[in-house]
Amino acid sequence: MRYFVLASVAIGLFIAMMNFGALGAVLRVAITLSCSIFFGYYLWAGFRTKTMEAPGVGYLAGHRTESAILFWFCTAFNGIMFVVTIIIAAKLAGL
């Protein structure tokens, strides 16, 4: 449950960052990258547990699931969000 709350806060910060132009560019990039780290960590954790601990374990917003279909859904979701947040951070940084 605590990971679900953490994911909600990360997504809320991400949305707030997109809506508040008054934040400095460095702060907006830092918030976006912190959201990216959150999704990247659970993308890595899902693959690590699939290969090392228990097959078919995935993480969606920190919530552990043992269904094979949900594992691939969680992996796709975390991967897409990881890439999207990296792209947005790069655009905010002016790259």
N, C-alpha and C positions, 0 to 999 in steps of 0.2 A: 504494500500500500504506500509506503514512503517513497518508492521509486515512481509510482504513478503521480504522486504530488510533485515530486521533483521534475518529472517530465512536463507536467502542467505549468509549473513555474518557468521552465526553460522555454516552452512554446509561448507562454504569455510575455516573457521578456523579449522574445523574438518579434512578436507582433507589435509590442509597444515600441520597440526600436524602429520598426518600419514606419510607424505613425508619427513619431515625435522627431521632427526635423531639427529641434533645438539642441539635441544631443550633439556633442562634438564628434567629428569623424572618427577619431581614434576610439572613443567609447563605443560608437556604433559597431565598428569593426570588431572590437573586443567582445562585445555581447554576442555578435553573430558567430564568432569563432568559438565561444564557450558553448553555444548551442550545438555547433558542429562537433565539438569534442564529446558532448553528451551522446549524440547519435552514433558517432564513430566508435565510442567505447562499447556500446551495446551491440553494434555490428560485429566488432571483434569478439566480444564475449559470447555471442551466439555461435560463431564459427569455432571458437576455442572449445566450448562445451560440446559441440557436435563432434569434433575430432578427438578430444581428449577425455572427456568425462562421460557424457551420456549422449548417444545419438538422438537427433531430432529435438534437441532443446533449443528454443529460441527465446529472444527477449523483445517484447514490444513495450517501449517506455519503461523498461526495467522490470516488467512483469514476466515471470518465467512461464513458458508454455511447453508442453511435451508432445503436442500434436505435430505430425510431419507437415501437414498443410499450413498450419499456423507458423511453423518454423520458417518456411519459405516466404510466407507473407511478411513476417516480422523482419526477416533478412532483407527483403525487397524494400520495405518501408524505411528501415534504418539506413540502407544504402542510398536510397533516393534522397532522403532528408539530409544525409551527410553531404552528398554532392551539391544539392541545392544551397545549403548554407555556406559551403566553400565558395560557390560561384557568386552568391550575394555579397559575401565578405570581400571578394576580389573586386567586384564592381564598386562597392562602397569605398574601397581603398584607391580606386581610380586605375586599376589595372585592366 
